[in-house]
Amino acid sequence: MPTKSKRAAASSKRWSAEVMRTSDALDIEHGAFASEDPRHIALSLKRSAERSKRRKAAPYQSAMSMLNFYINRAGKALPASRKKILDRAKSELRKAFGRD
């Protein structure tokens, strides 16, 4: 049986997956963050935010929050090239919602 510290570490590593599954932020499309095209990511998040029945905030706020959550959760493990794509997705998301 794992020690208390090992159990705590194992469960803390998976908290973001739990947030993605159960959060009231929004229901995202499967593979929404997998694309290499920032516009595709942004439009997928926009569609998800507008369709979601679980979100509490406005669609734009929910979509941007989920994108920021994904970027922040990856932290230093996120390659610079991937971060660049996701940062561009933020700009595309602003454009998609007419907030540029």
Backbone hydrogen bonds, N-H to C=O, Kabsch-Sander energy under -0.5 kcal/mol:
donor,donor_aa,acceptor,acceptor_aa,energy
7,R,3,T,-2.2
8,A,4,K,-2.4
9,A,5,S,-2.2
10,A,6,K,-2.4
11,S,7,R,-2.4
12,S,8,A,-2.2
13,K,9,A,-1.4
14,R,10,A,-0.6
14,R,11,S,-0.7
15,W,12,S,-0.6
18,E,14,R,-1.7
19,V,15,W,-2.1
20,M,16,S,-2.5
21,R,17,A,-1.7
22,T,18,E,-2.6
23,S,19,V,-2.5
28,I,26,L,-0.7
32,A,29,E,-1.6
34,A,31,G,-1.4
35,S,31,G,-0.5
41,I,37,D,-2.0
42,A,38,P,-2.5
43,L,39,R,-2.8
44,S,40,H,-2.1
45,L,41,I,-2.4
46,K,42,A,-2.3
47,R,43,L,-2.6
48,S,44,S,-2.5
49,A,45,L,-2.7
50,E,46,K,-2.4
51,R,47,R,-1.9
52,S,48,S,-2.0
62,S,58,A,-2.5
63,A,59,P,-2.6
64,M,60,Y,-2.6
65,S,61,Q,-2.3
66,M,62,S,-2.1
67,L,63,A,-2.1
68,N,64,M,-2.6
69,F,65,S,-2.6
70,Y,66,M,-2.3
71,I,67,L,-2.2
72,N,68,N,-3.1
73,R,69,F,-2.7
74,A,70,Y,-1.5
75,G,71,I,-1.4
77,A,74,A,-1.6
78,L,75,G,-1.4
83,K,79,P,-2.5
84,K,80,A,-2.2
85,I,81,S,-1.6
86,L,82,R,-2.4
87,D,83,K,-2.6
88,R,84,K,-2.0
89,A,85,I,-1.7
90,K,86,L,-1.2
91,S,87,D,-1.3
92,E,88,R,-2.4
93,L,89,A,-2.5
94,R,90,K,-2.2
95,K,91,S,-2.1
96,A,92,E,-2.7
97,F,93,L,-1.7
98,G,95,K,-1.6
99,R,94,R,-3.6
